[in-house]
Amino acid sequence: MIQCYDDFLKVLLNAGFSMGSGNADGIYSIIPFDWNETRPHETPVRWHTGNPKTDPWEWRMRVLDERDDIAYGKLFFKKSGYITKGWYPYFLAARRGDMSLDEAYEDGTISHFAKRVYDVVAQNGTLPLHGIKQIAGFGKEDKSGFDRAITELQMRMFLTMCGQRQKLSKKGEEYGWNSTVFCTTESFFDEGVFEMAKEVSKEEAFQKIKEQILLLNPDAQDKKISKFIFG
């Protein structure tokens, strides 16, 4: 029974991956949204309370702020999820192989908007969403295309979330809501993760992940499994 953030980490590190929003989507979520309803007196874990120890919503940023072995972002079904460092190479092998962003763009599998976003982040190291828009020159009329590009790059595992940051006024004072910060996956994980991905074929990666999914959820359907793995 998960009672707190530390319990969540133990389960995640053992599972290797999980949906992050609370919706299992036919695969697996450590803390489903109906957690409070099904276990009202068994655990203090509650969504959207703001308590960093017991609120799964807060754990997203804790993972990014406090650890270097868990990725979080829009990774599955264009929704949020977690992948541990040990499993990341298999998803890389399934979705990217050893293809670079430029190669994917030349191949026609990455959009122009996505390339604009990626190039700006790669050149600047880490950037919050509002910084990416500003530097890359995206206007209000580009909102839908920009949002799709951010999701596309996460699903293809070229960019990943790496924290959050508030906007700064001209006086250097923080204001407004926190803005998600992004970096390239190559700067998030060490080179060993990508070297391992190169040694695994797409078919081997698929089979490895599928076996783990079925351990976590024996009822997972093949169509859902494929979509989960390949994005």
Secondary structure in CASP SS format (residue, H / E / C, confidence):
PFRMAT SS
TARGET T0000
AUTHOR 0000-0000-0000
METHOD secondary structure of the structure
MODEL  1
M C 1.00
I C 1.00
Q C 1.00
C C 1.00
Y H 1.00
D H 1.00
D H 1.00
F H 1.00
L H 1.00
K H 1.00
V H 1.00
L H 1.00
L H 1.00
N H 1.00
A H 1.00
G C 1.00
F E 1.00
S E 1.00
M E 1.00
G C 1.00
S C 1.00
G C 1.00
N C 1.00
A C 1.00
D C 1.00
G C 1.00
I C 1.00
Y C 1.00
S E 1.00
I C 1.00
I C 1.00
P C 1.00
F C 1.00
D C 1.00
W H 1.00
N H 1.00
E H 1.00
T H 1.00
R C 1.00
P C 1.00
H C 1.00
E C 1.00
T C 1.00
P C 1.00
V C 1.00
R C 1.00
W C 1.00
H C 1.00
T C 1.00
G C 1.00
N C 1.00
P C 1.00
K C 1.00
T C 1.00
D C 1.00
P H 1.00
W H 1.00
E H 1.00
W H 1.00
R H 1.00
M H 1.00
R H 1.00
V H 1.00
L H 1.00
D H 1.00
E H 1.00
R C 1.00
D C 1.00
D C 1.00
I E 1.00
A E 1.00
Y E 1.00
G E 1.00
K E 1.00
L E 1.00
F E 1.00
F C 1.00
K C 1.00
K E 1.00
S E 1.00
G E 1.00
Y E 1.00
I E 1.00
T E 1.00
K C 1.00
G C 1.00
W C 1.00
Y H 1.00
P H 1.00
Y H 1.00
F H 1.00
L H 1.00
A H 1.00
A H 1.00
R H 1.00
R C 1.00
G C 1.00
D C 1.00
M C 1.00
S C 1.00
L H 1.00
D H 1.00
E H 1.00
A H 1.00
Y H 1.00
E H 1.00
D C 1.00
G C 1.00
T C 1.00
I C 1.00
S C 1.00
H H 1.00
F H 1.00
A H 1.00
K H 1.00
R H 1.00
V H 1.00
Y H 1.00
D H 1.00
V H 1.00
V H 1.00
A H 1.00
Q H 1.00
N H 1.00
G C 1.00
T E 1.00
L E 1.00
P E 1.00
L H 1.00
H H 1.00
G H 1.00
I H 1.00
K H 1.00
Q H 1.00
I H 1.00
A H 1.00
G C 1.00
F C 1.00
G C 1.00
K H 1.00
E H 1.00
D H 1.00
K H 1.00
S H 1.00
G H 1.00
F H 1.00
D H 1.00
R H 1.00
A H 1.00
I H 1.00
T H 1.00
E H 1.00
L H 1.00
Q H 1.00
M H 1.00
R C 1.00
M C 1.00
F C 1.00
L E 1.00
T E 1.00
M E 1.00
C E 1.00
G E 1.00
Q E 1.00
R E 1.00
Q E 1.00
K E 1.00
L E 1.00
S C 1.00
K C 1.00
K C 1.00
G C 1.00
E C 1.00
E E 1.00
Y E 1.00
G E 1.00
W E 1.00
N E 1.00
S E 1.00
T E 1.00
V E 1.00
F E 1.00
C E 1.00
T E 1.00
T H 1.00
E H 1.00
S H 1.00
F H 1.00
F C 1.00
D C 1.00
E H 1.00
G H 1.00
V H 1.00
F H 1.00
E H 1.00
M H 1.00
A H 1.00
K H 1.00
E C 1.00
V C 1.00
S C 1.00
K H 1.00
E H 1.00
E H 1.00
A H 1.00
F H 1.00
Q H 1.00
K H 1.00
I H 1.00
K H 1.00
E H 1.00
Q H 1.00
I H 1.00
L H 1.00
L H 1.00
L H 1.00
N C 1.00
P C 1.00
D C 1.00
A C 1.00
Q C 1.00
D H 1.00
K H 1.00
K H 1.00
I H 1.00
S H 1.00
K H 1.00
F H 1.00
I H 1.00
F H 1.00
G C 1.00
END
